[in-house]
Amino acid sequence: MKVTLLQAWQVISKLCPALLGSNSNFYMSASIDMLQQLLFDLAGVMPTDTQPLFDMASRVLLEAGEAYIRTGDTSRKLAFIEQGIIRSYIVKDNGDEATLFLRCEGQFIASHDTIIHRQPSRFIYRALEPVTLLQIDYDVLEDILKNHPEYEPLRNFFLMRMLADSLKIMESFVTQSPEERYRELLAERFDLINRVPDKYIASMLGITPVSLSRIRKRMHTKGKS
């Protein structure tokens, strides 16, 4: 069975704190190694040839509750999440918050608005727990690609992943019930249930916390029968 980038990094992020504590240099090295492997798998680019790309990357630390991208931000930053969870959400006119998605270890995070549309971000991207990112400025990345077109598959991978994730969210609201969306979340990222407040899980599923509680109770009852 082929292990995905997300699955492999989830294993590393869970094992490393127990083995190495807060060894920041290890995490940055490990994430670069994984991205180098991804680039090799996508385009056959040798790790030794990726130095110009990762020389421009920096490590960013966010505290729990700290905003990474705010509404109206125009910076085009792209990051790989080494540790932690980031929530993307919007504040409606009535003051209610609507969660768009959650991103965690082994996933990329960026504003769709600034990267794809070159417009100010409509959403807020906030750390739900301490977060460690490997970040690169997307404008700098585009300049690097002019001299290193061999890195283009990595950008294409990222853009296609952003598109696929957006389509998945839209399709789930058309083709799945809230309970089916919740079951899928459990199957894909069970650990998030214990790391993310219920109100954010419910919002992402398009339901209220009360409805989420009913779904859990119904599932529990079915499991007993």
Disulfide bonds with the S-S distance in Angstrom:
none
